[in-house]
Amino acid sequence: MRLAGLGLPGATFRGSSPSLLRFEFDAVPFLGARDYRCRIELRRESLGVDTFVLRPDLQALALDKKLPHIYGDGKGITELCLYTPASGEWYRGRWLSETTIPWTYEWLRYFELWLVDGEWYGGGTHPTNSVRRRYGTNRQRQ
């Protein structure tokens, strides 16, 4: 399996089932940055992949600033916005090891910079607080 072959620190498959792939790993986006515990979830019935930072609590690190490029943040777990679902950047035939994993590291690098000066250098389209349709379900962004 490509994910296991990456040799990522702390890599584990947790709670996986025939309908859910759940992969956790530790990420340090660059030398001197903090250590992040991340989770990727891919559900059989979903058209997308979900990526979370489990620790540290990103909102606590951000203090009073609103986190950029996220889908939601609750109970210390943040769901990252790594790509625009309708853009075709990710689809079921793409390898997580070549898309979601490097995108997570990239997001974390930009997050570290954002903590320093409040500027998001990662580009992209920021999610809004409005209700939207995502992967076939309506969700409220936080």
FENLIN-V171544 format. One record per pair of residues at least 4 apart in sequence whose ideal C-beta (glycine too) atoms are under 8 Angstrom apart, sorted by the first residue. I is the first residue (numbers start at 0). J is the second residue. D is the distance in whole Angstrom. If there is no record, write none. Layout:
i = [I/I]
j = [J/J]
d = [D/D]
This chain:
i = [0/1/1/1/1/1/2/2/2/2/2/2/3/3/4/5/5/5/6/7/7/7/7/8/8/8/9/9/9/9/10/10/10/10/11/11/11/12/12/12/12/13/13/13/13/14/14/15/15/15/15/17/18/18/18/19/19/19/19/20/20/20/20/21/21/21/22/22/22/22/23/23/23/23/23/24/24/24/25/25/25/25/26/26/26/26/26/26/27/27/27/27/28/28/28/28/28/28/28/28/29/29/32/32/32/33/33/35/35/35/35/36/36/36/37/37/37/37/37/38/38/38/39/39/39/39/39/39/39/39/40/40/40/40/41/41/41/41/45/45/45/46/46/46/46/46/47/47/47/47/48/48/48/49/50/50/50/50/50/50/51/51/51/51/52/52/52/52/52/53/53/54/55/55/56/56/56/57/57/57/57/57/57/58/58/58/58/59/60/61/61/61/64/66/66/67/67/67/67/67/68/68/68/68/68/68/68/68/68/68/69/69/69/69/69/69/70/70/70/70/70/70/70/70/71/71/71/71/71/72/72/72/72/73/79/79/80/80/80/81/81/81/81/81/82/82/82/82/82/83/83/83/84/84/84/88/89/89/89/93/93/94/95/95/96/97/98/99/100/101/102/103/104/105/105/106/106/107/108/109/109/109/109/110/111/112/112/112/113/113/113/113/119/126/126/127/127/128/128/128/129/130/130/130/130/131/131/131/132/132/133/133]
j = [4/5/94/95/96/97/7/10/22/95/96/100/10/12/96/10/96/100/10/24/25/26/100/24/25/27/23/24/25/36/22/23/24/25/22/23/24/20/21/22/23/21/22/23/38/19/21/19/20/21/22/43/42/43/44/40/41/42/43/39/40/41/42/38/39/40/38/39/40/95/36/37/38/39/53/36/37/100/34/35/36/37/34/35/37/103/104/107/32/33/34/35/32/35/104/105/107/108/110/111/108/111/107/108/111/55/111/52/54/55/107/52/53/54/50/51/52/53/103/50/51/53/48/49/50/51/95/99/100/103/48/49/50/51/45/48/49/95/49/134/135/84/90/91/134/135/84/89/133/134/89/95/99/78/78/79/81/99/102/103/76/77/78/79/57/76/77/79/107/75/76/75/59/60/60/75/77/61/66/69/72/77/110/66/72/75/77/75/114/65/66/114/117/72/77/110/113/119/121/125/79/80/81/106/109/119/121/123/125/126/77/78/79/80/126/141/78/79/80/126/133/138/140/141/77/78/138/140/141/76/77/78/141/141/103/106/123/125/126/89/99/102/103/106/86/88/89/98/102/88/123/124/89/133/134/98/93/98/99/97/98/98/99/100/100/101/102/103/104/105/106/107/108/109/121/110/121/111/112/113/119/120/121/114/115/116/118/120/117/118/119/120/125/131/140/131/140/139/140/141/140/137/138/139/140/137/138/140/136/137/137/138]
d = [7/7/6/7/4/8/8/7/5/6/6/8/7/8/8/7/6/7/7/4/7/7/7/7/4/8/7/6/4/7/7/7/5/8/8/5/8/7/7/6/8/5/8/6/8/7/5/6/5/5/8/7/6/4/7/7/7/5/7/8/7/4/8/6/7/5/7/5/8/7/7/7/5/8/7/8/6/8/6/7/6/7/8/5/5/6/6/6/5/7/5/7/5/7/5/8/4/4/8/6/6/7/7/8/5/7/8/5/7/7/6/7/4/5/7/7/6/7/6/7/5/6/6/7/5/8/6/6/8/8/7/5/8/7/7/5/8/7/8/5/8/7/8/7/5/7/5/7/7/5/6/7/5/6/7/5/6/6/8/6/5/7/5/7/6/7/5/7/8/8/6/7/7/6/7/4/8/6/6/8/7/4/7/6/5/8/7/7/6/8/5/7/7/6/7/8/6/4/8/6/7/4/8/7/8/7/7/6/6/7/5/6/6/6/7/8/4/7/6/6/8/7/6/8/7/5/8/6/4/7/4/7/6/7/7/5/7/8/5/8/7/4/7/6/6/4/5/8/7/7/7/6/8/6/7/8/6/5/7/7/5/7/5/6/5/7/6/6/7/6/6/6/7/7/7/6/7/7/7/6/6/6/4/7/7/7/7/6/6/7/5/8/8/8/5/8/6/8/5/7/7/6/7/5/8/7/7/7/7/6/8/5]
